[in-house]
Amino acid sequence: MRDDHLQSAVERLDAALARIEAALARKATMADGQPVADHAALSALEQRHAALRQVISDSVRELDSLLAVAETHAQPGNVR
């Protein structure tokens, strides 16, 4: 009897884990709505995202510097 209860509990746990895994798989989608095939694909996507964030951050920093220089030269009394 005890073994039946234990077996039933294990089966319920297995079913719950399967539902959780299925829900996570549905959530793991790329921006275009296509599912991410595996952890390696998700990791690659995360790495590309981090690299893009760095490029954007560097570009904004460079633009900010250029604007600061332009503003300095545009001040009254700053004649070339």
PyMOL commands that set and color helices and strands:
alter all, ss='L'
color gray80, all
select helices_A, chain A and resi 2-27+39-74
alter helices_A, ss='H'
color red, helices_A
deselect
rebuild
show_as cartoon
